[in-house]
Structures are given as structure tokens and as C-alpha cells.
């Protein structure tokens, strides 16, 4: 079977097995062209994530050609941040495994005969890894979505209120504020975790109607400055007791739903949302439910 026929067979199997995966052939990446790319799409066929870039090798490939294909798949992984797959028949996979080549966890071997990913680690190697590390190396991650409801237990501070077209309804940028609070807490735990959130986590809706103009209370604060004095600052407060709904979507294996939930709970206690949230009072909230 030729390489082109192998890729076509691979495409048919992947798309029939995974309804939300699409295989695109001959995709440019960096200075090379991958044999295929697997995209995750939603119900409207819009790409939501890249599952992997694929390099395919036929059964008559010698070890040098197979390792060359492996290095190409590693290049795809390095360039894209996604997994690279080397797809080959069982005999070719066996050649790589018996060569004692050190394999990179970003490149996964796909057996074209059995149509499955090959476990390249020994049981002892996997047992020596943490649960989180094993989860990070899983290529079948398709992202997750979770809905949250929170209730503010302290006023939310707003320096400059933004109003809707009716000039009475107050708009609050919930999505960016919540995402910022999650990142702020994550940074205290790990810079890598914070970066994972920065590049793979979104919160919607971006804005919500949170109050009426008449509900706002203006207060005056005196904020210390670098010269040893203080500056007068006016702040509008949105009263506590607001129930807000939002959805978190994440496409990074490291940030599990459980980790995100804990970060949001900690953000409600220690970080808060809105202006002046760093004063230890404004913008605090409790998580009511999630699903």
C-alpha cells in the first residue's frame, strides 16, 4: 500500500471513529508540509483545537526513513505546541521500538494496522510518573467546558462605569475580569500554570448587565503613592448579592476542571473581580454551583 493510500485509510478511520475530528491532508507547518492534520470541530464545523500533526510512513520504510519521519513529527510538535503523530504499519512501529531510540512524549506512534496509538512506555515508567504528568501526555484530550454560578459577597468596585444604550444599565466585563482573577491566583502557584491559562482558557460572556445606574454608590478612597502621601480616588460600588453566570472553556491538558474550580474558589476568597479588588474587600464572591 502506497503512502497516499495509507493516509487516505487513516483519514477514513479517524473521521468515522471520532465524529468531531476532521483530517486535512498536506498541511504546511513551519518550513515543512505535514502529511495530515487532525482538527477538532464543533457542530457547525468550526475548528476548536488542533489534535495532532501527522507524518505517515509505508511498510517498506527502513529504520533511517522511519526515524526521519519521527523527527519530522517532533518538528511539528515543536512548531505547533500540539502532538505530533508518526503513523506507520505494525512492522515499522516495531522497528522503532526495537531500535532503543529515546522517544519524546510529544510524539505518539500510531499503528495503521490496528488503528490505535501505541503505548511506548513500560509499566514501571508510567507508574513512576505523577497522575498529572500522565494526563498531560495524553493526546486524546479534546478540551472541556464548564458552567459556573457565583454570588458576590462584597461590593464590586468600578472606577468608570460603562452604560448600555439605555444609559441606565451598568455593563460589567465579567469574562476578562474572571479570567484575570484565575490567572492571578494561578501565578501564586506556578508560572507555568499561569501561562497555560493565559494561552488556552477563555471565559464567556465577555460582558453582562450587572446593575442599574441608581444602584451604584460612589465612595472616596485615599490611595498611597510613591511620595509618601496619598491620592484621592473616587470609586463606584456595585452592591453585593449579584448572581453571575459564566462558562469556562479550556484546551490545555494541564488545567483540569477540578484545578479550574479550585482556582475560581480561591479567586473568590483572595483575589476578587473588578477595580480595587486588591484591597482585600472589593469583588469577593462565592461559587454557588458548577456543571
Secondary structure, 3 states (H helix, E strand, C coil): CCHHHHHHHHHHHHHHHCCCEEEEEEEEECCEEEEEEEEEECCCCCEEEEEEEEEEECCCCCHHHHHHHHHHHHHHHHHHCCEEEEEECHHHHHHHHHCCCCCCCCEEEEECCCCEECCCCCHHHHHCCCHHHHHHCCCCCCCEEEEEEEEECCCEEECCCEECCCCCEEEECHHHHHHHHHHHHHHHHCHHHHHHHHHHEEEECCCEEEEEHHHCEEEEEEEECCCCCEEEEEEEEECCCCEEEEEEEECCCCCCHHHHHHHHHHHHHHHCCCECHHHCCCCCEEEEEEC
